[in-house]
């Protein structure tokens, strides 16, 4: 009888741990998703900055060109 109660108690503890683990995995997934979105924004900012620099170089080249 004692063994059955111990097994049930261990099973409840295990189920609680699994539930908490699932919640942590879910929350970490949300964090990773947010990081991916932030990285995409940073990449877009870098591309925009690079494009702006290229535009300024082309514009300067055209301004310096005098036929």
PQR file of N, CA, C, O and H, with PARSE charges and radii, in Angstrom:
ATOM      1  N   UNK A   1       0.823  -1.195   0.000 -0.4000 1.5000
ATOM      2  CA  UNK A   1       0.000   0.000   0.000 -0.0000 2.0000
ATOM      3  C   UNK A   1       0.868   1.262   0.000  0.5500 1.7000
ATOM      4  O   UNK A   1       0.612   2.205  -0.749 -0.5500 1.4000
ATOM      5  N   UNK A   2       1.897   1.263   0.850 -0.4000 1.5000
ATOM      6  CA  UNK A   2       2.798   2.413   0.943 -0.0000 2.0000
ATOM      7  C   UNK A   2       3.513   2.643  -0.389  0.5500 1.7000
ATOM      8  O   UNK A   2       3.716   3.782  -0.811 -0.5500 1.4000
ATOM      9  H   UNK A   2       2.105   0.497   1.459  0.4000 1.0000
ATOM     10  N   UNK A   3       3.888   1.548  -1.039 -0.4000 1.5000
ATOM     11  CA  UNK A   3       4.579   1.639  -2.316 -0.0000 2.0000
ATOM     12  C   UNK A   3       3.687   2.281  -3.380  0.5500 1.7000
ATOM     13  O   UNK A   3       4.164   3.085  -4.181 -0.5500 1.4000
ATOM     14  H   UNK A   3       3.723   0.623  -0.697  0.4000 1.0000
ATOM     15  N   UNK A   4       2.421   1.938  -3.396 -0.4000 1.5000
ATOM     16  CA  UNK A   4       1.474   2.515  -4.349 -0.0000 2.0000
ATOM     17  C   UNK A   4       1.314   4.012  -4.121  0.5500 1.7000
ATOM     18  O   UNK A   4       1.267   4.786  -5.077 -0.5500 1.4000
ATOM     19  H   UNK A   4       2.034   1.285  -2.746  0.4000 1.0000
ATOM     20  N   UNK A   5       1.229   4.423  -2.858 -0.4000 1.5000
ATOM     21  CA  UNK A   5       1.092   5.848  -2.541 -0.0000 2.0000
ATOM     22  C   UNK A   5       2.347   6.616  -2.955  0.5500 1.7000
ATOM     23  O   UNK A   5       2.259   7.726  -3.478 -0.5500 1.4000
ATOM     24  H   UNK A   5       1.266   3.794  -2.081  0.4000 1.0000
ATOM     25  N   UNK A   6       3.497   6.023  -2.721 -0.4000 1.5000
ATOM     26  CA  UNK A   6       4.759   6.658  -3.109 -0.0000 2.0000
ATOM     27  C   UNK A   6       4.841   6.799  -4.627  0.5500 1.7000
ATOM     28  O   UNK A   6       5.275   7.831  -5.139 -0.5500 1.4000
ATOM     29  H   UNK A   6       3.569   5.121  -2.296  0.4000 1.0000
ATOM     30  N   UNK A   7       4.429   5.778  -5.328 -0.4000 1.5000
ATOM     31  CA  UNK A   7       4.450   5.825  -6.786 -0.0000 2.0000
ATOM     32  C   UNK A   7       3.501   6.903  -7.309  0.5500 1.7000
ATOM     33  O   UNK A   7       3.837   7.633  -8.242 -0.5500 1.4000
ATOM     34  H   UNK A   7       4.076   4.940  -4.912  0.4000 1.0000
ATOM     35  N   UNK A   8       2.321   7.000  -6.711 -0.4000 1.5000
ATOM     36  CA  UNK A   8       1.364   8.030  -7.125 -0.0000 2.0000
ATOM     37  C   UNK A   8       1.916   9.424  -6.839  0.5500 1.7000
ATOM     38  O   UNK A   8       1.771  10.338  -7.650 -0.5500 1.4000
ATOM     39  H   UNK A   8       2.047   6.407  -5.953  0.4000 1.0000
ATOM     40  N   UNK A   9       2.549   9.576  -5.679 -0.4000 1.5000
ATOM     41  CA  UNK A   9       3.131  10.870  -5.331 -0.0000 2.0000
ATOM     42  C   UNK A   9       4.256  11.235  -6.309  0.5500 1.7000
ATOM     43  O   UNK A   9       4.343  12.378  -6.758 -0.5500 1.4000
ATOM     44  H   UNK A   9       2.667   8.834  -5.020  0.4000 1.0000
ATOM     45  N   UNK A  10       5.101  10.277  -6.631 -0.4000 1.5000
ATOM     46  CA  UNK A  10       6.160  10.516  -7.605 -0.0000 2.0000
ATOM     47  C   UNK A  10       5.596  10.842  -8.981  0.5500 1.7000
ATOM     48  O   UNK A  10       6.125  11.707  -9.679 -0.5500 1.4000
ATOM     49  H   UNK A  10       5.030   9.349  -6.266  0.4000 1.0000
ATOM     50  N   UNK A  11       4.542  10.166  -9.370 -0.4000 1.5000
ATOM     51  CA  UNK A  11       3.896  10.437 -10.645 -0.0000 2.0000
ATOM     52  C   UNK A  11       3.336  11.854 -10.682  0.5500 1.7000
ATOM     53  O   UNK A  11       3.464  12.541 -11.695 -0.5500 1.4000
ATOM     54  H   UNK A  11       4.112   9.464  -8.802  0.4000 1.0000
ATOM     55  N   UNK A  12       2.717  12.299  -9.590 -0.4000 1.5000
ATOM     56  CA  UNK A  12       2.196  13.668  -9.515 -0.0000 2.0000
ATOM     57  C   UNK A  12       3.320  14.689  -9.612  0.5500 1.7000
ATOM     58  O   UNK A  12       3.188  15.705 -10.294 -0.5500 1.4000
ATOM     59  H   UNK A  12       2.613  11.740  -8.767  0.4000 1.0000
ATOM     60  N   UNK A  13       4.424  14.415  -8.928 -0.4000 1.5000
ATOM     61  CA  UNK A  13       5.582  15.324  -8.992 -0.0000 2.0000
ATOM     62  C   UNK A  13       6.112  15.380 -10.417  0.5500 1.7000
ATOM     63  O   UNK A  13       6.404  16.460 -10.931 -0.5500 1.4000
ATOM     64  H   UNK A  13       4.531  13.589  -8.373  0.4000 1.0000
ATOM     65  N   UNK A  14       6.237  14.233 -11.049 -0.4000 1.5000
ATOM     66  CA  UNK A  14       6.722  14.165 -12.418 -0.0000 2.0000
ATOM     67  C   UNK A  14       5.801  14.927 -13.362  0.5500 1.7000
ATOM     68  O   UNK A  14       6.269  15.685 -14.212 -0.5500 1.4000
ATOM     69  H   UNK A  14       6.000  13.356 -10.632  0.4000 1.0000
ATOM     70  N   UNK A  15       4.506  14.732 -13.219 -0.4000 1.5000
ATOM     71  CA  UNK A  15       3.539  15.430 -14.082 -0.0000 2.0000
ATOM     72  C   UNK A  15       3.629  16.936 -13.881  0.5500 1.7000
ATOM     73  O   UNK A  15       3.531  17.695 -14.846 -0.5500 1.4000
ATOM     74  H   UNK A  15       4.126  14.116 -12.529  0.4000 1.0000
ATOM     75  N   UNK A  16       3.814  17.378 -12.640 -0.4000 1.5000
ATOM     76  CA  UNK A  16       3.971  18.802 -12.358 -0.0000 2.0000
ATOM     77  C   UNK A  16       5.234  19.348 -13.013  0.5500 1.7000
ATOM     78  O   UNK A  16       5.218  20.439 -13.585 -0.5500 1.4000
ATOM     79  H   UNK A  16       3.893  16.761 -11.857  0.4000 1.0000
ATOM     80  N   UNK A  17       6.328  18.592 -12.930 -0.4000 1.5000
ATOM     81  CA  UNK A  17       7.584  19.012 -13.560 -0.0000 2.0000
ATOM     82  C   UNK A  17       7.430  19.121 -15.077  0.5500 1.7000
ATOM     83  O   UNK A  17       7.915  20.073 -15.688 -0.5500 1.4000
ATOM     84  H   UNK A  17       6.340  17.707 -12.466  0.4000 1.0000
ATOM     85  N   UNK A  18       6.769  18.163 -15.667 -0.4000 1.5000
ATOM     86  CA  UNK A  18       6.559  18.179 -17.121 -0.0000 2.0000
ATOM     87  C   UNK A  18       5.713  19.390 -17.516  0.5500 1.7000
ATOM     88  O   UNK A  18       5.988  20.042 -18.523 -0.5500 1.4000
ATOM     89  H   UNK A  18       6.376  17.389 -15.171  0.4000 1.0000
ATOM     90  N   UNK A  19       4.694  19.685 -16.728 -0.4000 1.5000
ATOM     91  CA  UNK A  19       3.840  20.843 -17.011 -0.0000 2.0000
ATOM     92  C   UNK A  19       4.649  22.136 -16.935  0.5500 1.7000
ATOM     93  O   UNK A  19       4.515  23.007 -17.794 -0.5500 1.4000
ATOM     94  H   UNK A  19       4.470  19.155 -15.910  0.4000 1.0000
ATOM     95  N   UNK A  20       5.488  22.261 -15.906 -0.4000 1.5000
ATOM     96  CA  UNK A  20       6.327  23.448 -15.769 -0.0000 2.0000
ATOM     97  C   UNK A  20       7.335  23.542 -16.905  0.5500 1.7000
ATOM     98  O   UNK A  20       7.608  24.630 -17.412 -0.5500 1.4000
ATOM     99  H   UNK A  20       5.597  21.554 -15.207  0.4000 1.0000
ATOM    100  N   UNK A  21       7.883  22.407 -17.300 -0.4000 1.5000
ATOM    101  CA  UNK A  21       8.829  22.377 -18.409 -0.0000 2.0000
ATOM    102  C   UNK A  21       8.150  22.828 -19.701  0.5500 1.7000
ATOM    103  O   UNK A  21       8.730  23.598 -20.466 -0.5500 1.4000
ATOM    104  H   UNK A  21       7.661  21.523 -16.889  0.4000 1.0000
ATOM    105  N   UNK A  22       6.940  22.360 -19.948 -0.4000 1.5000
ATOM    106  CA  UNK A  22       6.196  22.768 -21.138 -0.0000 2.0000
ATOM    107  C   UNK A  22       5.969  24.279 -21.141  0.5500 1.7000
ATOM    108  O   UNK A  22       6.103  24.927 -22.179 -0.5500 1.4000
ATOM    109  H   UNK A  22       6.469  21.734 -19.326  0.4000 1.0000
ATOM    110  N   UNK A  23       5.627  24.834 -19.987 -0.4000 1.5000
ATOM    111  CA  UNK A  23       5.412  26.284 -19.883 -0.0000 2.0000
ATOM    112  C   UNK A  23       6.703  27.043 -20.171  0.5500 1.7000
ATOM    113  O   UNK A  23       6.681  28.067 -20.854 -0.5500 1.4000
ATOM    114  H   UNK A  23       5.518  24.307 -19.144  0.4000 1.0000
ATOM    115  N   UNK A  24       7.819  26.552 -19.658 -0.4000 1.5000
ATOM    116  CA  UNK A  24       9.107  27.204 -19.913 -0.0000 2.0000
ATOM    117  C   UNK A  24       9.467  27.148 -21.390  0.5500 1.7000
ATOM    118  O   UNK A  24       9.951  28.131 -21.950 -0.5500 1.4000
ATOM    119  H   UNK A  24       7.837  25.720 -19.103  0.4000 1.0000
ATOM    120  N   UNK A  25       9.237  26.009 -22.019 -0.4000 1.5000
ATOM    121  CA  UNK A  25       9.519  25.865 -23.445 -0.0000 2.0000
ATOM    122  C   UNK A  25       8.661  26.836 -24.243  0.5500 1.7000
ATOM    123  O   UNK A  25       9.155  27.469 -25.177 -0.5500 1.4000
ATOM    124  H   UNK A  25       8.844  25.210 -21.564  0.4000 1.0000
ATOM    125  N   UNK A  26       7.390  26.964 -23.894 -0.4000 1.5000
ATOM    126  CA  UNK A  26       6.485  27.892 -24.574 -0.0000 2.0000
ATOM    127  C   UNK A  26       6.998  29.326 -24.441  0.5500 1.7000
ATOM    128  O   UNK A  26       7.056  30.063 -25.426 -0.5500 1.4000
ATOM    129  H   UNK A  26       6.988  26.450 -23.136  0.4000 1.0000
ATOM    130  N   UNK A  27       7.366  29.714 -23.236 -0.4000 1.5000
ATOM    131  CA  UNK A  27       7.848  31.088 -23.004 -0.0000 2.0000
ATOM    132  C   UNK A  27       9.170  31.347 -23.716  0.5500 1.7000
ATOM    133  O   UNK A  27       9.371  32.420 -24.286 -0.5500 1.4000
ATOM    134  H   UNK A  27       7.320  29.116 -22.436  0.4000 1.0000
ATOM    135  N   UNK A  28      10.066  30.372 -23.684 -0.4000 1.5000
ATOM    136  CA  UNK A  28      11.332  30.536 -24.392 -0.0000 2.0000
ATOM    137  C   UNK A  28      11.101  30.639 -25.903  0.5500 1.7000
ATOM    138  O   UNK A  28      11.811  31.370 -26.593 -0.5500 1.4000
ATOM    139  H   UNK A  28       9.903  29.501 -23.220  0.4000 1.0000
ATOM    140  N   UNK A  29      10.127  29.919 -26.402 -0.4000 1.5000
ATOM    141  CA  UNK A  29       9.771  30.028 -27.818 -0.0000 2.0000
ATOM    142  C   UNK A  29       9.337  31.431 -28.173  0.5500 1.7000
ATOM    143  O   UNK A  29       9.676  31.939 -29.242 -0.5500 1.4000
ATOM    144  H   UNK A  29       9.550  29.325 -25.841  0.4000 1.0000
ATOM    145  N   UNK A  30       8.574  32.075 -27.265 -0.4000 1.5000
ATOM    146  CA  UNK A  30       8.151  33.455 -27.508 -0.0000 2.0000
ATOM    147  C   UNK A  30       9.347  34.405 -27.499  0.5500 1.7000
ATOM    148  O   UNK A  30       9.407  35.347 -28.289 -0.5500 1.4000
ATOM    149  H   UNK A  30       8.298  31.663 -26.397  0.4000 1.0000
ATOM    150  N   UNK A  31      10.299  34.148 -26.598 -0.4000 1.5000
ATOM    151  CA  UNK A  31      11.504  34.984 -26.530 -0.0000 2.0000
ATOM    152  C   UNK A  31      12.314  34.845 -27.816  0.5500 1.7000
ATOM    153  O   UNK A  31      12.765  35.842 -28.380 -0.5500 1.4000
ATOM    154  H   UNK A  31      10.250  33.383 -25.956  0.4000 1.0000
ATOM    155  N   UNK A  32      12.498  33.611 -28.277 -0.4000 1.5000
ATOM    156  CA  UNK A  32      13.260  33.372 -29.500 -0.0000 2.0000
ATOM    157  C   UNK A  32      12.572  34.028 -30.694  0.5500 1.7000
ATOM    158  O   UNK A  32      13.236  34.603 -31.555 -0.5500 1.4000
ATOM    159  H   UNK A  32      12.132  32.801 -27.819  0.4000 1.0000
ATOM    160  N   UNK A  33      11.261  33.944 -30.746 -0.4000 1.5000
ATOM    161  CA  UNK A  33      10.508  34.575 -31.842 -0.0000 2.0000
ATOM    162  C   UNK A  33      10.737  36.082 -31.836  0.5500 1.7000
ATOM    163  O   UNK A  33      10.951  36.686 -32.887 -0.5500 1.4000
ATOM    164  H   UNK A  33      10.721  33.476 -30.046  0.4000 1.0000
ATOM    165  N   UNK A  34      10.691  36.684 -30.658 -0.4000 1.5000
ATOM    166  CA  UNK A  34      10.913  38.132 -30.540 -0.0000 2.0000
ATOM    167  C   UNK A  34      12.333  38.497 -30.960  0.5500 1.7000
ATOM    168  O   UNK A  34      12.542  39.503 -31.639 -0.5500 1.4000
ATOM    169  H   UNK A  34      10.517  36.194 -29.804  0.4000 1.0000
ATOM    170  N   UNK A  35      13.310  37.682 -30.558 -0.4000 1.5000
ATOM    171  CA  UNK A  35      14.692  37.929 -30.957 -0.0000 2.0000
ATOM    172  C   UNK A  35      14.843  37.848 -32.475  0.5500 1.7000
ATOM    173  O   UNK A  35      15.550  38.654 -33.079 -0.5500 1.4000
ATOM    174  H   UNK A  35      13.140  36.865 -30.007  0.4000 1.0000
ATOM    175  N   UNK A  36      14.173  36.872 -33.083 -0.4000 1.5000
ATOM    176  CA  UNK A  36      14.234  36.737 -34.544 -0.0000 2.0000
ATOM    177  C   UNK A  36      13.653  37.985 -35.213  0.5500 1.7000
ATOM    178  O   UNK A  36      14.200  38.474 -36.201 -0.5500 1.4000
ATOM    179  H   UNK A  36      13.598  36.217 -32.592  0.4000 1.0000
ATOM    180  N   UNK A  37      12.550  38.494 -34.676 -0.4000 1.5000
ATOM    181  CA  UNK A  37      11.942  39.699 -35.230 -0.0000 2.0000
ATOM    182  C   UNK A  37      12.865  40.902 -35.055  0.5500 1.7000
ATOM    183  O   UNK A  37      13.009  41.714 -35.968 -0.5500 1.4000
ATOM    184  H   UNK A  37      12.105  38.096 -33.873  0.4000 1.0000
ATOM    185  N   UNK A  38      13.489  41.016 -33.885 -0.4000 1.5000
ATOM    186  CA  UNK A  38      14.415  42.125 -33.633 -0.0000 2.0000
ATOM    187  C   UNK A  38      15.617  42.064 -34.573  0.5500 1.7000
ATOM    188  O   UNK A  38      16.057  43.089 -35.093 -0.5500 1.4000
ATOM    189  H   UNK A  38      13.372  40.356 -33.143  0.4000 1.0000
ATOM    190  N   UNK A  39      16.145  40.855 -34.788 -0.4000 1.5000
ATOM    191  CA  UNK A  39      17.280  40.700 -35.701 -0.0000 2.0000
ATOM    192  C   UNK A  39      16.901  41.073 -37.129  0.5500 1.7000
ATOM    193  O   UNK A  39      17.697  41.672 -37.852 -0.5500 1.4000
ATOM    194  H   UNK A  39      15.787  40.023 -34.366  0.4000 1.0000
ATOM    195  N   UNK A  40      15.697  40.722 -37.530 -0.4000 1.5000
ATOM    196  CA  UNK A  40      15.234  41.083 -38.878 -0.0000 2.0000
ATOM    197  C   UNK A  40      15.149  42.601 -39.014  0.5500 1.7000
ATOM    198  O   UNK A  40      15.511  43.153 -40.053 -0.5500 1.4000
ATOM    199  H   UNK A  40      15.050  40.236 -36.943  0.4000 1.0000
ATOM    200  N   UNK A  41      14.672  43.278 -37.965 -0.4000 1.5000
ATOM    201  CA  UNK A  41      14.608  44.740 -38.006 -0.0000 2.0000
ATOM    202  C   UNK A  41      16.004  45.354 -38.084  0.5500 1.7000
ATOM    203  O   UNK A  41      16.226  46.308 -38.830 -0.5500 1.4000
ATOM    204  H   UNK A  41      14.378  42.830 -37.121  0.4000 1.0000
ATOM    205  N   UNK A  42      16.936  44.810 -37.319 -0.4000 1.5000
ATOM    206  CA  UNK A  42      18.307  45.311 -37.368 -0.0000 2.0000
ATOM    207  C   UNK A  42      18.924  45.099 -38.744  0.5500 1.7000
ATOM    208  O   UNK A  42      19.648  45.956 -39.251 -0.5500 1.4000
ATOM    209  H   UNK A  42      16.756  44.035 -36.713  0.4000 1.0000
ATOM    210  N   UNK A  43      18.631  43.951 -39.341 -0.4000 1.5000
ATOM    211  CA  UNK A  43      19.142  43.676 -40.678 -0.0000 2.0000
ATOM    212  C   UNK A  43      18.547  44.666 -41.684  0.5500 1.7000
ATOM    213  O   UNK A  43      19.255  45.164 -42.559 -0.5500 1.4000
ATOM    214  H   UNK A  43      18.044  43.255 -38.929  0.4000 1.0000
ATOM    215  N   UNK A  44      17.264  44.947 -41.562 -0.4000 1.5000
ATOM    216  CA  UNK A  44      16.632  45.923 -42.448 -0.0000 2.0000
ATOM    217  C   UNK A  44      17.232  47.306 -42.261  0.5500 1.7000
ATOM    218  O   UNK A  44      17.445  48.028 -43.235 -0.5500 1.4000
ATOM    219  H   UNK A  44      16.688  44.542 -40.851  0.4000 1.0000
ATOM    220  N   UNK A  45      17.507  47.682 -41.011 -0.4000 1.5000
ATOM    221  CA  UNK A  45      18.129  48.980 -40.740 -0.0000 2.0000
ATOM    222  C   UNK A  45      19.500  49.067 -41.407  0.5500 1.7000
ATOM    223  O   UNK A  45      19.848  50.097 -41.984 -0.5500 1.4000
ATOM    224  H   UNK A  45      17.334  47.095 -40.220  0.4000 1.0000
ATOM    225  N   UNK A  46      20.273  47.991 -41.329 -0.4000 1.5000
ATOM    226  CA  UNK A  46      21.599  47.972 -41.941 -0.0000 2.0000
ATOM    227  C   UNK A  46      21.485  48.117 -43.457  0.5500 1.7000
ATOM    228  O   UNK A  46      22.260  48.847 -44.074 -0.5500 1.4000
ATOM    229  H   UNK A  46      19.990  47.154 -40.860  0.4000 1.0000
ATOM    230  N   UNK A  47      20.527  47.428 -44.048 -0.4000 1.5000
ATOM    231  CA  UNK A  47      20.332  47.508 -45.501 -0.0000 2.0000
ATOM    232  C   UNK A  47      19.930  48.929 -45.898  0.5500 1.7000
ATOM    233  O   UNK A  47      20.421  49.464 -46.892 -0.5500 1.4000
ATOM    234  H   UNK A  47      19.897  46.834 -43.546  0.4000 1.0000
ATOM    235  N   UNK A  48      19.043  49.530 -45.121 -0.4000 1.5000
ATOM    236  CA  UNK A  48      18.606  50.903 -45.414 -0.0000 2.0000
ATOM    237  C   UNK A  48      19.782  51.865 -45.299  0.5500 1.7000
ATOM    238  O   UNK A  48      19.957  52.741 -46.145 -0.5500 1.4000
ATOM    239  H   UNK A  48      18.644  49.096 -44.313  0.4000 1.0000
ATOM    240  N   UNK A  49      20.590  51.701 -44.247 -0.4000 1.5000
ATOM    241  CA  UNK A  49      21.758  52.561 -44.065 -0.0000 2.0000
ATOM    242  C   UNK A  49      22.735  52.409 -45.236  0.5500 1.7000
ATOM    243  O   UNK A  49      23.253  53.399 -45.753 -0.5500 1.4000
ATOM    244  H   UNK A  49      20.447  50.989 -43.560  0.4000 1.0000
ATOM    245  N   UNK A  50      22.979  51.167 -45.646 -0.4000 1.5000
ATOM    246  CA  UNK A  50      23.885  50.902 -46.761 -0.0000 2.0000
ATOM    247  C   UNK A  50      23.351  51.515 -48.049  0.5500 1.7000
ATOM    248  O   UNK A  50      24.102  52.122 -48.812 -0.5500 1.4000
ATOM    249  H   UNK A  50      22.558  50.363 -45.226  0.4000 1.0000
ATOM    250  N   UNK A  51      22.069  51.357 -48.285 -0.4000 1.5000
ATOM    251  CA  UNK A  51      21.450  51.925 -49.485 -0.0000 2.0000
ATOM    252  C   UNK A  51      21.547  53.441 -49.468  0.5500 1.7000
ATOM    253  O   UNK A  51      21.823  54.059 -50.496 -0.5500 1.4000
ATOM    254  H   UNK A  51      21.459  50.864 -47.665  0.4000 1.0000
ATOM    255  N   UNK A  52      21.320  54.046 -48.299 -0.4000 1.5000
ATOM    256  CA  UNK A  52      21.440  55.507 -48.178 -0.0000 2.0000
ATOM    257  C   UNK A  52      22.854  55.974 -48.454  0.5500 1.7000
ATOM    258  O   UNK A  52      23.052  57.001 -49.103 -0.5500 1.4000
ATOM    259  H   UNK A  52      21.095  53.543 -47.464  0.4000 1.0000
ATOM    260  N   UNK A  53      23.850  55.228 -47.965 -0.4000 1.5000
ATOM    261  CA  UNK A  53      25.248  55.579 -48.233 -0.0000 2.0000
ATOM    262  C   UNK A  53      25.550  55.494 -49.725  0.5500 1.7000
ATOM    263  O   UNK A  53      26.205  56.373 -50.286 -0.5500 1.4000
ATOM    264  H   UNK A  53      23.689  54.394 -47.437  0.4000 1.0000
ATOM    265  N   UNK A  54      25.069  54.432 -50.359 -0.4000 1.5000
ATOM    266  CA  UNK A  54      25.282  54.287 -51.802 -0.0000 2.0000
ATOM    267  C   UNK A  54      24.612  55.425 -52.562  0.5500 1.7000
ATOM    268  O   UNK A  54      25.179  55.948 -53.521 -0.5500 1.4000
ATOM    269  H   UNK A  54      24.537  53.719 -49.903  0.4000 1.0000
ATOM    270  N   UNK A  55      23.416  55.810 -52.142 -0.4000 1.5000
ATOM    271  CA  UNK A  55      22.704  56.915 -52.786 -0.0000 2.0000
ATOM    272  C   UNK A  55      23.512  58.207 -52.665  0.5500 1.7000
ATOM    273  O   UNK A  55      23.650  58.962 -53.628 -0.5500 1.4000
ATOM    274  H   UNK A  55      22.956  55.385 -51.363  0.4000 1.0000
ATOM    275  N   UNK A  56      24.042  58.446 -51.465 -0.4000 1.5000
ATOM    276  CA  UNK A  56      24.831  59.670 -51.263 -0.0000 2.0000
ATOM    277  C   UNK A  56      26.077  59.671 -52.147  0.5500 1.7000
ATOM    278  O   UNK A  56      26.448  60.717 -52.680 -0.5500 1.4000
ATOM    279  H   UNK A  56      23.930  57.833 -50.683  0.4000 1.0000
ATOM    280  N   UNK A  57      26.726  58.523 -52.312 -0.4000 1.5000
ATOM    281  CA  UNK A  57      27.909  58.444 -53.164 -0.0000 2.0000
ATOM    282  C   UNK A  57      27.548  58.708 -54.622  0.5500 1.7000
ATOM    283  O   UNK A  57      28.257  59.429 -55.325 -0.5500 1.4000
ATOM    284  H   UNK A  57      26.425  57.673 -51.880  0.4000 1.0000
ATOM    285  N   UNK A  58      26.447  58.123 -55.067 -0.4000 1.5000
ATOM    286  CA  UNK A  58      26.005  58.340 -56.451 -0.0000 2.0000
ATOM    287  C   UNK A  58      25.634  59.798 -56.657  0.5500 1.7000
ATOM    288  O   UNK A  58      25.995  60.396 -57.671 -0.5500 1.4000
ATOM    289  H   UNK A  58      25.871  57.537 -54.496  0.4000 1.0000
ATOM    290  N   UNK A  59      24.917  60.370 -55.702 -0.4000 1.5000
ATOM    291  CA  UNK A  59      24.508  61.777 -55.799 -0.0000 2.0000
ATOM    292  C   UNK A  59      25.733  62.683 -55.838  0.5500 1.7000
ATOM    293  O   UNK A  59      25.790  63.619 -56.636 -0.5500 1.4000
ATOM    294  H   UNK A  59      24.624  59.884 -54.879  0.4000 1.0000
ATOM    295  N   UNK A  60      26.705  62.410 -54.987 -0.4000 1.5000
ATOM    296  CA  UNK A  60      27.933  63.209 -54.971 -0.0000 2.0000
ATOM    297  C   UNK A  60      28.647  63.089 -56.312  0.5500 1.7000
ATOM    298  O   UNK A  60      29.154  64.080 -56.837 -0.5500 1.4000
ATOM    299  H   UNK A  60      26.659  61.650 -54.339  0.4000 1.0000
ATOM    300  N   UNK A  61      28.687  61.885 -56.865 -0.4000 1.5000
ATOM    301  CA  UNK A  61      29.312  61.683 -58.163 -0.0000 2.0000
ATOM    302  C   UNK A  61      28.608  62.464 -59.250  0.5500 1.7000
ATOM    303  O   UNK A  61      29.255  63.021 -60.137 -0.5500 1.4000
ATOM    304  H   UNK A  61      28.275  61.080 -56.438  0.4000 1.0000
ATOM    305  N   UNK A  62      27.278  62.511 -59.190 -0.4000 1.5000
ATOM    306  CA  UNK A  62      26.520  63.266 -60.191 -0.0000 2.0000
ATOM    307  C   UNK A  62      26.708  64.772 -59.998  0.5500 1.7000
ATOM    308  O   UNK A  62      26.796  65.525 -60.968 -0.5500 1.4000
ATOM    309  H   UNK A  62      26.753  62.059 -58.469  0.4000 1.0000
ATOM    310  N   UNK A  63      26.770  65.202 -58.730 -0.4000 1.5000
ATOM    311  CA  UNK A  63      26.980  66.624 -58.453 -0.0000 2.0000
ATOM    312  C   UNK A  63      28.363  67.075 -58.915  0.5500 1.7000
ATOM    313  O   UNK A  63      28.530  68.208 -59.367 -0.5500 1.4000
ATOM    314  H   UNK A  63      26.699  64.591 -57.942  0.4000 1.0000
ATOM    315  N   UNK A  64      29.347  66.197 -58.805 -0.4000 1.5000
ATOM    316  CA  UNK A  64      30.716  66.527 -59.211 -0.0000 2.0000
ATOM    317  C   UNK A  64      30.867  66.485 -60.722  0.5500 1.7000
ATOM    318  O   UNK A  64      31.797  67.087 -61.259 -0.5500 1.4000
ATOM    319  H   UNK A  64      29.212  65.277 -58.438  0.4000 1.0000
ATOM    320  N   UNK A  65      29.990  65.800 -61.410 -0.4000 1.5000
ATOM    321  CA  UNK A  65      30.078  65.670 -62.865 -0.0000 2.0000
ATOM    322  C   UNK A  65      29.587  66.966 -63.510  0.5500 1.7000
ATOM    323  O   UNK A  65      28.446  67.390 -63.326 -0.5500 1.4000
ATOM    324  H   UNK A  65      29.234  65.311 -60.974  0.4000 1.0000
ATOM    325  N   UNK A  66      30.484  67.567 -64.264 -0.4000 1.5000
ATOM    326  CA  UNK A  66      30.130  68.805 -64.968 -0.0000 2.0000
ATOM    327  C   UNK A  66      30.518  68.631 -66.436  0.5500 1.7000
ATOM    328  O   UNK A  66      31.702  68.656 -66.771 -0.5500 1.4000
ATOM    329  H   UNK A  66      31.411  67.222 -64.414  0.4000 1.0000
ATOM    330  N   UNK A  67      29.544  68.460 -67.297 -0.4000 1.5000
ATOM    331  CA  UNK A  67      29.857  68.245 -68.726 -0.0000 2.0000
ATOM    332  C   UNK A  67      30.391  69.488 -69.398  0.5500 1.7000
ATOM    333  O   UNK A  67      30.697  69.462 -70.590 -0.5500 1.4000
ATOM    334  H   UNK A  67      28.582  68.441 -67.025  0.4000 1.0000
TER
END
